[in-house]
Amino acid sequence: PWAADRRLNPCLTLRRCQHTLKHRMRHSLRPGGNDGRAHRRCFTSSRHACRCLATNAPTHGESGWLWRGASEIGKTSIRHQLKQQKFKSKKSMGQNFMEDGETLERIVRLAGLSGDSLVVEVGPGTGALTRKIMASGARVRAVEKDDRLFACLHRTLARHGDLGDGLAVEDADADGDGDEDESEESIEEAPRIIQSADGKLEILHDDVLKVDLAGFASGFDTGRDAKGTEAKPTIMANLPYNITRDFLRKALPLGDAYTSLVLMLQHEAAVRLVQSTPGSPDWRAMNVIVQFYSTPSYLFRVDRRLYVPRPKVDGAVVEFALKSSSARPSVPSEADFVSLVKRGHLQRRKVLTNSLRPLLEGDEIRECLVSVGLSPESRAQELGLEHWVALSWAVHECLQAK
């Protein structure tokens, strides 16, 4: 019966079969044991368990991780594609590819995509998430930094017009000649922007941290929805863990150009980013900045075993519903507000009369704190968004009076 659970990891199931086999083999060799009967019972039950595993596995359409049909285990699995391309992920680029189709479909479903949706994808990689997004009918503009993956995507679109079931392999790979030379030439010959045949997919070869994302969003022929408002795209990504902070600082202020960010992040980082109550040991300047620019929500956790290669920690999917400039709290200057919050959290356990002293004198800071109803002994980790907004106005007025 445990083998009939469709969501059970088949690797663990087979491991359990092996454990049963080993246990019964050991039992059969006890003094006085009936070796022949125990051996037969052992192998019969192991064969039965494996037969249950195959019989009770769900169909391809309802498959979870590793519960895949023969076609997906073959040419379309991420592991097979990476091996076929002789691709080795780079730690410097934080490359961990999601291989579970059910997880990708869940992300697309929770993002609420439809035929009218617009998506900017960061790092399409093997195109696994891109295919799920396009299956919803959405149009996609993507940014890929890796030269090798961009060359694979270019070759696939050039041959098939779309991403199909997987990345196209170089002809040279089949012959076994000139792998390195021809792959380098294909990278050099690839244009900076490539498109699918139907025009619904466009991929830019660039570093997303250097791309003007506001201008990139304007590349869509958006039109207007039923309410007459201009449609705005959603940013989606299996984000490399090592650029999470830099990307969020770049993308969060873009509420006038985008509706939301739907990102796969490191689980621990995701938990910290979505908390909204100050005072905890993990409360940082980034929490205040996230609350100022968006409304974050933790969607679900992602097992580390679903990535290729496997990272050391679990992932999580988080949505940041971006606030437009008119919906954000009113502050004298957003740049000065962010700078003030960062300055206060540089030494967040110290009282603000000390941590903000390079900006104002201690007495002036104390007056600002009292004027907004805060204690002169307040610390940065104790202040929430509304406190920082009020304090930014008090500091601004104090600086203007000088």
FENDAJO-V378440 format. One record per pair of residues at least 24 apart in sequence whose ideal C-beta (glycine too) atoms are under 10 Angstrom apart, sorted by the first residue. I is the first residue (numbers start at 1). J is the second residue. Records with the same first field share a line. If there is no record, write none. Layout:
# FENDAJO-V378440
I: J  J
This chain:
# FENDAJO-V378440
1: 52  56
2: 49  52  53  56
3: 48  49  50  51  52  53  54  55  56  57
4: 52  53  55  56  57
5: 56
6: 56  57  58  59  62  63  64  67
7: 58  64  65  67  102
8: 53  56  57  64  67
9: 64  65  66  67  303  305
10: 53  54  57  64  65  66  67  68
11: 65  66  305
12: 305
13: 49  50  52  53  56  57
14: 46  49  50  53
16: 49  53
17: 45  46  47  48  49  50  52  53
18: 46  49
20: 45  46  49
21: 45  46  49
60: 101
61: 101
62: 102
63: 100  101  102
64: 100  101  102  103  306
65: 98  99  100  101  102  103  303  305  306
66: 99  100  305  306
67: 100  101  102
68: 99  100  101
71: 165
72: 99  101  165  166
74: 165  166
75: 164  165  166  167  169
76: 101  128  131  164  165  166  167
77: 101  128  166  308
78: 125  126  127  128  166  167  307  308
79: 308  309
80: 166
81: 126  127  128  152  165  166  167  168  169  308
82: 125  126  149  152  167  308  309
83: 308
84: 152  166  167  168  169  170  173
85: 126  148  149  151  152  155  166  167  168  169  170  173  183
86: 148  169  170  173  179  180  183
87: 125  126  146  148  149  152  167
88: 148  309
89: 125  146  149  307  308  309
90: 146  148  240
91: 240  242  309
92: 240  242
93: 123  145  146  149  240  242  243
94: 123  238  239  240  241  242  243  244  266  311
95: 123  125  146  149  238  240  307  308  309
96: 125  238  240  241  264  304  306  307  308  309  310  311  312  315
97: 123  125  126  128  129  149  238  306  307  308  309
98: 125  126  128  129  238  264  302  306  307  308  315
99: 126  128  305  306  307  308
100: 128  302  303  305  306  307  308
101: 128  129  131  132
102: 306
103: 128  129  132  238  264  300  302  303  306  307  315  317
104: 128  129  130  131  132  133  135  238  264  306
105: 129  132  135  136
106: 132  299  300  302  317
107: 132  133  236  238  262  263  264  299  300  302  317  319
108: 132  133  134  135  136  138  236  262
109: 136
110: 262  297  299  300  317  319
111: 136  138  234  236  259  260  262  299  317  319
112: 136  234  259  260  262  319
113: 137  138  140  234  236  262
114: 138
115: 139
116: 222  223  225  226  231
117: 231  233  234  259
118: 217  219  220  221  222  223  231  232  233  234  258  259
119: 201  220  233  234  235  236  262
120: 204  208  211  213  216  217  219  220  233  234  235  236  237  251  254  257  258  261
121: 201  203  208  233  234  235  236  237  238  262
122: 208  209  211  213  235  236  237  238  239  240  243  247  251  261  263
123: 149  208  236  237  238  239  240  243
124: 149  150  153  163  201  203  236  237  238
125: 149  150  152  153  167  237  238
126: 152  153  156  163  166  167  308
127: 152  153  156  157  162  163  164  165  166  167  201  203
128: 163  166  238  308
129: 236  237  238  264
130: 162  163  196  201  203  236
131: 162  163  164  165  166  201
132: 236
133: 200  201  234  236
134: 162  163  196  198  200  201
137: 200
138: 200  201  233  234  236
139: 196  198  199  200  201  202  220  221  222  233
140: 196  200  201  202  203  220  233  236
141: 193  195  200  201  202  203  204  216  217  219  220  233
142: 194  201  202  203  204  205  208  216  236  237
143: 202  203  204  205  206  207  208  209  210  211  213  216  235  237
144: 194  203  204  205  206  207  208
145: 204  205  206  207  208  209  210  211  240  243
146: 187  205
147: 183  184  186  187  188  190  205
148: 183  184  186  187
149: 203  205
150: 186  187  190  191  192  194  203  204  205  206
151: 183  184  185  186  187  188  189  190  205
152: 183  186  187  190
153: 190  194  201  203  205
154: 186  187  189  190  191  193  194  203  205
155: 183  186  190  194
156: 194  196
157: 194  195  196  197  201  202  203
158: 186  190  194  197
160: 196  197
161: 195  196  197  198  201
162: 196  197  198  200  201
163: 196  201  203
193: 219
207: 243
208: 235  237  239  240  243  246  247  250  251
209: 243  246  247  249  250  251
210: 250
211: 250
213: 247  250  251  253  254  257  258
214: 251  253  254  256  257  258
215: 257
216: 254  257  258
217: 254  256  257  258
218: 257
231: 259
232: 256  257  258  259  260  322  324
233: 257  258  259  260
234: 258  259  260  261  262  319  322
235: 259  260  261  262  263  320  322
236: 260  261  262  263  264  317  319
237: 261  262  263  264  265
238: 263  264  265  302  307  315  317
239: 263  264  265  266  269  315  318
240: 264  265  266
241: 265  266  268  269  311  313  315
242: 266
244: 269  270  273  286
245: 269  273  284  286
248: 273  286  289  290  293  294  296  320
249: 286  289  290  293  338
251: 293  294  320  322
252: 286  289  290  292  293  294  296  320  322  323  338
253: 289  292  293  294  322  323  325  328  334  335  338
254: 293  322  324
255: 293  294  320  321  322  323  324  325  326  327  328
256: 322  323  324  325  326  327
257: 322  324
258: 320  322  324
259: 321  322  324
260: 294  295  296  297  319  320  321  322
261: 293  294  296  318  319  320  321  322
262: 299  317  318  319  320  321
263: 299  315  316  317  318  319  320
264: 299  302  307  315  316  317  318
265: 298  302  315  316  317  318
266: 302  304  311  312  313  314  315  316
267: 298  301  302  303  304  313  314  315  316  317  318
268: 313  314  316
269: 313  315  316  318
270: 296  298  299  300  301  302  314  315  316  317  318
271: 298  301  316  318
273: 298  316  318  320
274: 298  299  316  318  319  320
276: 384  385
277: 384
278: 379  380  381  382  383  384  385  387  388
279: 379  381  382  383  384
280: 381
281: 348  349  381
282: 381
283: 345  348  380  381  382  383  384
284: 341  342  345  348  380  381
285: 338  340  341  342  343  344  345  346  348  380  381  388
286: 341  342  345
287: 341  345  381  384  385
288: 337  338  340  341  342  344  345  380  383  384  385  387  388  389
289: 334  337  338  341  342  345  385  388
290: 318  320  385
291: 323  329  384  385  386  388
292: 323  328  329  331  334  337  338  341  385  388  389
293: 320  322  323  325  327  328  329  334  338
294: 319  320  321  322  323  328
295: 319  320  321  322  323  327
296: 320  321
297: 321
328: 389
329: 385  386  388  389  390  392
330: 389  392  393
331: 388  389  390  392  393  396
332: 389  392  393  395  396  397  399  400
333: 392  396
334: 392
336: 392  395  396  399
337: 388  389  391  392  393  395  396
338: 388  392
339: 392
340: 388  391  392  395  396
341: 380  383  385  388  389  391  392
342: 380
343: 380
344: 378  379  380  381  383  388  391
345: 379  380  381  383  388
346: 380
347: 379  380
348: 379  380  381  382  383
349: 379  380  381  382
350: 379  380  381
351: 375  376  377  378  379  380  382
352: 376  377  378  379  380  382  383  391
353: 377  378
354: 379
355: 379  380
356: 380  391  395
359: 395  398  399
360: 394  395  398  399  402
361: 398
364: 394  395  398  399  401  402
365: 391  394  395  398
367: 394  398
368: 392  393  394  395  396  397  398  399
369: 394  395
370: 394
371: 397  398
